[in-house]
């Protein structure tokens, strides 16, 4: 399956977005409890990467 097929299949893409949101929530809760700066930076990076994936459809279909 290509990325274009993934992002244009509503059912699959909605499930993908739902999973991303769940993971963002998990990392956000972990971020709230982080004890070290290294943990904070790692978790922030994870959240940043997942949020970029939330915009995958626009990137694949060429919208800016």
Helices and strands as residue ranges (DSSP letters): H 3-8, H 10-32, H 37-54, H 56-61
